[in-house]
């Protein structure tokens, strides 16, 4: 599934790189890790987008190669309604692709 198919659309994007973390706000929101082409690899929520981006950059699973490619872009939507947005994005992905994004665990607490 491609990032363009999400609703609501995440309006912000930065390269998934430590040198760009300063451009990501320390605000609550939902985020998506994608390949260069926009293939969704991971969907998440957090109370601090900048901190969460850095945590993912420390995780070899999130920075490694997947069967769809490597995470190179970090998209986000600032929102206090993180659970609803994340659940919506995961459900859209599951409906479109028949599964969660490749880097999301099967035990996702919001997946129904």
Buried (B, 14 or more C-beta within 10 A) or exposed (E): BEBEBBEEEBEBBBEBEEEBBEEBEEBBBBBBBBBEEBBBBBBBBBEBBBEBBBEBBEEEEBBEEBEBBBBBBBBBBBBEBBEEBBBBBBBBBBEEBEEBBBBBEEEBEBBE
